[in-house]
Amino acid sequence: MKNKLATLQDRLDNPLKDDYTALRQLEKILSLSELAKKKLNMFFNKKSPKIAAMSVPTYAKIHKKKVNLQITYLQNGKSYSNDFSCNIQTSDPDEINDLQDKAKNNLGLIVSDVHRQLNDKTSEYIYLEKYMFILNKKDFLNCQVTIEDIS
């Protein structure tokens, strides 16, 4: 009786039911070096760990925060706000607070600049050069820095 899966194409077209059977057939068909036989036998050795039993690597959690500068103002009797934000992300839980504080301090400097400009009587406008934002002082309501956890 002739083997139904005699050619390589027949074997590719008709995959075997499991890896064990496939590896055993491969061992019978191909002439393997001693090193290849040892590596192949590692799969059949009961002392070696099975792939499914191996631990799955744990991935570091990504911490994400959004530090936001919000400027609130009036126009035509309605309240509006402009938000300028900085997104922070890191896998180091200790680093996230440092990065958050740096971003908060940088945006805090802008808040200080807004208040300095409000007290400056030589101009009627607040101008944030970095954000190309101009606002009439009489329309200004508030500016604040907020922090949001977006993890």
Secondary structure as a PSIPRED ss2 file (coil, helix, strand):
# PSIPRED VFORMAT (PSIPRED V4.0)

   1 M C   1.000  0.000  0.000
   2 K C   1.000  0.000  0.000
   3 N C   1.000  0.000  0.000
   4 K C   1.000  0.000  0.000
   5 L C   1.000  0.000  0.000
   6 A C   1.000  0.000  0.000
   7 T C   1.000  0.000  0.000
   8 L H   0.000  1.000  0.000
   9 Q H   0.000  1.000  0.000
  10 D H   0.000  1.000  0.000
  11 R H   0.000  1.000  0.000
  12 L H   0.000  1.000  0.000
  13 D H   0.000  1.000  0.000
  14 N C   1.000  0.000  0.000
  15 P C   1.000  0.000  0.000
  16 L C   1.000  0.000  0.000
  17 K C   1.000  0.000  0.000
  18 D C   1.000  0.000  0.000
  19 D H   0.000  1.000  0.000
  20 Y H   0.000  1.000  0.000
  21 T H   0.000  1.000  0.000
  22 A H   0.000  1.000  0.000
  23 L H   0.000  1.000  0.000
  24 R H   0.000  1.000  0.000
  25 Q H   0.000  1.000  0.000
  26 L H   0.000  1.000  0.000
  27 E H   0.000  1.000  0.000
  28 K H   0.000  1.000  0.000
  29 I H   0.000  1.000  0.000
  30 L C   1.000  0.000  0.000
  31 S C   1.000  0.000  0.000
  32 L C   1.000  0.000  0.000
  33 S C   1.000  0.000  0.000
  34 E H   0.000  1.000  0.000
  35 L H   0.000  1.000  0.000
  36 A H   0.000  1.000  0.000
  37 K H   0.000  1.000  0.000
  38 K H   0.000  1.000  0.000
  39 K H   0.000  1.000  0.000
  40 L H   0.000  1.000  0.000
  41 N H   0.000  1.000  0.000
  42 M H   0.000  1.000  0.000
  43 F H   0.000  1.000  0.000
  44 F H   0.000  1.000  0.000
  45 N C   1.000  0.000  0.000
  46 K C   1.000  0.000  0.000
  47 K C   1.000  0.000  0.000
  48 S C   1.000  0.000  0.000
  49 P C   1.000  0.000  0.000
  50 K C   1.000  0.000  0.000
  51 I H   0.000  1.000  0.000
  52 A H   0.000  1.000  0.000
  53 A H   0.000  1.000  0.000
  54 M C   1.000  0.000  0.000
  55 S C   1.000  0.000  0.000
  56 V C   1.000  0.000  0.000
  57 P C   1.000  0.000  0.000
  58 T C   1.000  0.000  0.000
  59 Y C   1.000  0.000  0.000
  60 A C   1.000  0.000  0.000
  61 K C   1.000  0.000  0.000
  62 I C   1.000  0.000  0.000
  63 H E   0.000  0.000  1.000
  64 K E   0.000  0.000  1.000
  65 K E   0.000  0.000  1.000
  66 K E   0.000  0.000  1.000
  67 V E   0.000  0.000  1.000
  68 N E   0.000  0.000  1.000
  69 L E   0.000  0.000  1.000
  70 Q E   0.000  0.000  1.000
  71 I E   0.000  0.000  1.000
  72 T E   0.000  0.000  1.000
  73 Y E   0.000  0.000  1.000
  74 L E   0.000  0.000  1.000
  75 Q E   0.000  0.000  1.000
  76 N C   1.000  0.000  0.000
  77 G C   1.000  0.000  0.000
  78 K E   0.000  0.000  1.000
  79 S E   0.000  0.000  1.000
  80 Y E   0.000  0.000  1.000
  81 S E   0.000  0.000  1.000
  82 N E   0.000  0.000  1.000
  83 D E   0.000  0.000  1.000
  84 F E   0.000  0.000  1.000
  85 S E   0.000  0.000  1.000
  86 C E   0.000  0.000  1.000
  87 N E   0.000  0.000  1.000
  88 I E   0.000  0.000  1.000
  89 Q E   0.000  0.000  1.000
  90 T E   0.000  0.000  1.000
  91 S C   1.000  0.000  0.000
  92 D C   1.000  0.000  0.000
  93 P H   0.000  1.000  0.000
  94 D H   0.000  1.000  0.000
  95 E H   0.000  1.000  0.000
  96 I H   0.000  1.000  0.000
  97 N H   0.000  1.000  0.000
  98 D H   0.000  1.000  0.000
  99 L H   0.000  1.000  0.000
 100 Q H   0.000  1.000  0.000
 101 D H   0.000  1.000  0.000
 102 K H   0.000  1.000  0.000
 103 A H   0.000  1.000  0.000
 104 K H   0.000  1.000  0.000
 105 N H   0.000  1.000  0.000
 106 N H   0.000  1.000  0.000
 107 L H   0.000  1.000  0.000
 108 G H   0.000  1.000  0.000
 109 L H   0.000  1.000  0.000
 110 I H   0.000  1.000  0.000
 111 V H   0.000  1.000  0.000
 112 S H   0.000  1.000  0.000
 113 D H   0.000  1.000  0.000
 114 V H   0.000  1.000  0.000
 115 H H   0.000  1.000  0.000
 116 R H   0.000  1.000  0.000
 117 Q H   0.000  1.000  0.000
 118 L H   0.000  1.000  0.000
 119 N H   0.000  1.000  0.000
 120 D C   1.000  0.000  0.000
 121 K C   1.000  0.000  0.000
 122 T C   1.000  0.000  0.000
 123 S C   1.000  0.000  0.000
 124 E C   1.000  0.000  0.000
 125 Y E   0.000  0.000  1.000
 126 I E   0.000  0.000  1.000
 127 Y E   0.000  0.000  1.000
 128 L E   0.000  0.000  1.000
 129 E C   1.000  0.000  0.000
 130 K C   1.000  0.000  0.000
 131 Y C   1.000  0.000  0.000
 132 M C   1.000  0.000  0.000
 133 F E   0.000  0.000  1.000
 134 I E   0.000  0.000  1.000
 135 L E   0.000  0.000  1.000
 136 N E   0.000  0.000  1.000
 137 K H   0.000  1.000  0.000
 138 K H   0.000  1.000  0.000
 139 D H   0.000  1.000  0.000
 140 F E   0.000  0.000  1.000
 141 L E   0.000  0.000  1.000
 142 N E   0.000  0.000  1.000
 143 C E   0.000  0.000  1.000
 144 Q E   0.000  0.000  1.000
 145 V E   0.000  0.000  1.000
 146 T E   0.000  0.000  1.000
 147 I E   0.000  0.000  1.000
 148 E E   0.000  0.000  1.000
 149 D E   0.000  0.000  1.000
 150 I C   1.000  0.000  0.000
 151 S C   1.000  0.000  0.000
